[in-house]
């Protein structure tokens, strides 16, 4: 009773000096509610109700990834009351998973924890965000993805199963993501020709497919609005694509370019890697992830003189900063040095 009277006296004083707001009462009530809510309970509600700036709910793959982190890296907080999570607890937890050698995973988990707790602050559930570690969300292992050389790329294409040769070529020269590539259909390939001779082949990207555990393959929008784009392939790739369309793709406009082995659905990344792994090994690049082909496409476009804006559009990035991450200097410094010599 004494606490209640004290609180009431404070509020009356704030009313008299004009600093009181009706939101103070709302925040107080929400804070009381937050005392009994565990992190796991609040986090699940957060994932279920989260929307982006366009008002859309999380994509199934994103929601599944968040739940994986909540039930995995963030599990130490599961039964902890939301209001009890302290900066010290967060620092101790973060230090332990970084020490375990999972910097990138730690950064992703920390970023999610910080986002959830930011919403909790906005909801009035907690007073301050306990996630105060500077740079924690951007930490990484520091390992760089090295794209293949032109020779390595050719060795991969020579070694991989014929029905996936075009997949490597399109990924390397257009920079499409795996989910975009495996949702491409015959109608998405536009062949421009003059008097029976192919002039150019354009890849129209407007969808992507993701595989969500327990839900299967889900076709949806690209990673961002900028992901909807048309990419013209360099002429030397034309014959590879035309041969693939002729020999490995169904006649229907909706036929997938790279379906599963039985031709009934989407190609799973795990199934594709049974072909990709030995092909990259044949090129002496067992270290190279599939994503390295996206880096290759960005590098080649940059070397060909693409501006950052053009590179941004080709890769389907929302910002120029994101596109810059995919530029590699292979061969560029030597070319610049030669030009500098010409000006001497």
FENUR-V116281 format. One record per residue. RES is the residue in three letters. SS is DSSP state (h for helix, s for strand, l for the rest). PHI is phi as a letter, one per 30 degrees, with the letter a starting at -180 (NA if undefined). BURIAL is I if it has 9 or more other ideal C-beta (glycine too) atoms within 8 Angstrom, else O. Layout:
res=[RES & RES]
ss=[SS & SS]
phi=[PHI & PHI]
burial=[BURIAL & BURIAL]
//
This chain:
res=[UNK & UNK & UNK & UNK & UNK & UNK & UNK & UNK & UNK & UNK & UNK & UNK & UNK & UNK & UNK & UNK & UNK & UNK & UNK & UNK & UNK & UNK & UNK & UNK & UNK & UNK & UNK & UNK & UNK & UNK & UNK & UNK & UNK & UNK & UNK & UNK & UNK & UNK & UNK & UNK & UNK & UNK & UNK & UNK & UNK & UNK & UNK & UNK & UNK & UNK & UNK & UNK & UNK & UNK & UNK & UNK & UNK & UNK & UNK & UNK & UNK & UNK & UNK & UNK & UNK & UNK & UNK & UNK & UNK & UNK & UNK & UNK & UNK & UNK & UNK & UNK & UNK & UNK & UNK & UNK & UNK & UNK & UNK & UNK & UNK & UNK & UNK & UNK & UNK & UNK & UNK & UNK & UNK & UNK & UNK & UNK & UNK & UNK & UNK & UNK & UNK & UNK & UNK & UNK & UNK & UNK & UNK & UNK & UNK & UNK & UNK & UNK & UNK & UNK & UNK & UNK & UNK & UNK & UNK & UNK & UNK & UNK & UNK & UNK & UNK & UNK & UNK & UNK & UNK & UNK & UNK & UNK & UNK & UNK & UNK & UNK & UNK & UNK & UNK & UNK & UNK & UNK & UNK & UNK & UNK & UNK & UNK & UNK & UNK & UNK & UNK & UNK & UNK & UNK & UNK & UNK & UNK & UNK & UNK & UNK & UNK & UNK & UNK & UNK & UNK & UNK & UNK & UNK & UNK & UNK & UNK & UNK & UNK & UNK & UNK & UNK & UNK & UNK & UNK & UNK & UNK & UNK & UNK & UNK & UNK & UNK & UNK & UNK & UNK & UNK & UNK & UNK & UNK & UNK & UNK & UNK & UNK & UNK & UNK & UNK & UNK & UNK & UNK & UNK & UNK & UNK & UNK & UNK & UNK & UNK & UNK & UNK & UNK & UNK & UNK & UNK & UNK & UNK & UNK & UNK & UNK & UNK & UNK & UNK & UNK & UNK & UNK & UNK & UNK & UNK & UNK & UNK & UNK & UNK & UNK & UNK & UNK & UNK & UNK & UNK & UNK & UNK & UNK & UNK & UNK & UNK & UNK & UNK & UNK & UNK & UNK & UNK & UNK & UNK & UNK & UNK & UNK & UNK & UNK & UNK & UNK & UNK & UNK & UNK & UNK & UNK & UNK & UNK & UNK & UNK & UNK & UNK & UNK & UNK & UNK & UNK & UNK & UNK & UNK & UNK & UNK & UNK & UNK & UNK & UNK & UNK & UNK & UNK & UNK & UNK & UNK & UNK & UNK & UNK & UNK & UNK & UNK & UNK & UNK & UNK & UNK & UNK & UNK & UNK & UNK & UNK & UNK & UNK & UNK & UNK & UNK & UNK & UNK & UNK & UNK & UNK & UNK & UNK & UNK & UNK & UNK & UNK & UNK & UNK & UNK & UNK & UNK & UNK & UNK & UNK & UNK & UNK & UNK & UNK & UNK & UNK & UNK & UNK & UNK & UNK & UNK & UNK & UNK & UNK]
ss=[l & h & h & h & h & h & h & h & h & h & h & h & h & h & h & h & h & l & l & l & l & h & h & h & h & h & h & h & h & h & h & h & h & h & l & l & l & s & h & h & h & h & h & h & h & h & h & h & h & l & s & l & l & l & l & l & s & l & l & h & h & h & h & h & h & h & h & h & h & h & h & l & l & l & h & h & h & l & l & l & s & h & h & h & l & l & h & h & h & h & h & h & h & h & h & h & h & h & h & l & l & l & h & h & h & h & h & h & h & h & h & h & h & h & h & h & h & h & h & h & h & h & l & l & l & l & l & l & l & l & l & l & l & l & l & h & h & h & l & l & l & l & l & l & l & l & l & l & l & h & h & h & h & h & h & h & h & h & h & l & l & h & h & h & h & h & h & h & h & h & h & h & h & h & l & l & l & h & h & h & h & l & l & l & s & h & h & h & s & s & s & s & s & s & l & l & s & s & s & s & s & s & s & s & s & l & l & s & s & s & s & s & l & l & l & s & s & s & s & s & l & l & l & l & h & h & h & l & s & s & s & s & l & l & h & h & h & h & h & h & h & h & h & h & h & h & h & h & l & l & l & l & l & l & l & s & l & l & s & l & l & l & l & l & l & s & l & l & h & h & h & h & h & h & h & h & h & h & h & h & h & h & l & l & l & l & l & l & l & l & l & h & h & h & h & h & h & h & h & h & h & h & h & l & l & l & l & h & h & h & h & h & h & h & h & l & l & l & l & h & h & h & h & h & l & l & l & l & l & l & l & h & h & h & h & h & h & h & h & h & h & h & h & l]
phi=[NA & d & d & d & d & d & d & d & d & d & d & d & d & d & d & d & c & i & c & d & b & d & d & d & d & d & d & d & d & d & d & d & d & d & d & c & c & d & d & e & d & d & d & d & d & d & d & d & c & d & b & c & d & c & i & c & d & e & d & e & d & d & d & d & d & d & d & d & d & d & d & c & d & c & e & e & c & e & c & d & d & e & d & c & d & c & e & d & d & d & d & d & d & d & d & d & d & d & d & d & i & b & d & d & d & d & d & d & d & d & d & d & e & d & d & d & d & d & d & d & d & d & d & i & d & b & d & b & d & d & d & b & d & d & i & d & d & c & d & b & d & i & d & c & d & c & d & d & d & e & d & d & d & d & d & d & d & d & c & d & e & e & d & c & d & d & d & d & d & d & d & d & c & c & i & d & d & e & d & d & d & d & c & d & b & e & d & d & c & c & c & c & b & b & h & i & c & d & c & a & b & c & c & c & c & b & b & b & c & b & c & c & e & i & b & i & d & b & c & a & d & d & e & b & d & d & d & d & a & c & c & d & d & d & e & d & c & e & d & d & d & d & d & d & d & d & c & b & b & d & d & d & d & c & d & d & d & b & d & d & e & d & i & c & a & d & d & d & d & d & d & d & d & d & c & d & e & d & d & d & d & d & c & i & b & d & d & d & d & e & e & d & d & d & d & d & d & d & d & d & d & d & d & d & j & d & d & d & d & d & d & e & d & d & d & i & c & d & b & d & e & d & d & d & d & c & d & b & c & e & i & d & d & d & d & d & d & d & d & d & d & d & c & d]
burial=[O & O & O & O & O & O & I & O & O & O & I & O & O & I & O & O & O & O & O & O & O & O & O & I & O & I & I & I & I & I & I & O & I & I & I & O & I & I & I & I & O & I & I & I & O & I & I & O & O & I & O & O & O & O & O & O & O & I & I & I & I & O & I & I & O & I & I & O & I & I & O & O & I & I & O & O & I & I & O & I & I & I & I & O & I & O & O & O & I & I & I & O & I & I & O & O & I & I & O & O & O & I & I & I & I & I & I & I & I & I & I & I & I & I & O & I & I & I & I & I & I & O & O & I & I & I & O & O & I & I & I & O & I & O & O & I & O & O & I & O & O & O & O & O & I & I & I & I & O & O & O & I & I & O & I & I & I & O & I & I & O & O & O & I & I & I & I & I & I & I & I & I & I & I & I & I & I & I & I & I & I & I & I & I & I & I & O & I & I & I & O & I & O & O & O & O & O & I & O & I & I & I & I & I & I & O & I & I & I & I & I & I & O & O & O & O & O & I & O & I & O & I & O & O & O & I & I & I & I & O & I & O & I & O & O & O & I & I & O & I & I & I & I & I & I & O & O & O & I & O & O & O & O & O & I & I & I & I & I & I & O & O & O & O & O & I & I & O & I & O & I & I & I & O & I & I & I & I & I & I & I & I & I & O & I & O & O & I & O & I & O & I & I & I & I & I & I & I & I & I & I & I & I & O & O & I & O & I & O & I & I & I & I & I & I & I & I & O & O & I & O & I & I & O & O & I & I & I & O & O & O & I & O & O & I & O & O & O & O & O & O & O & O & O]
//
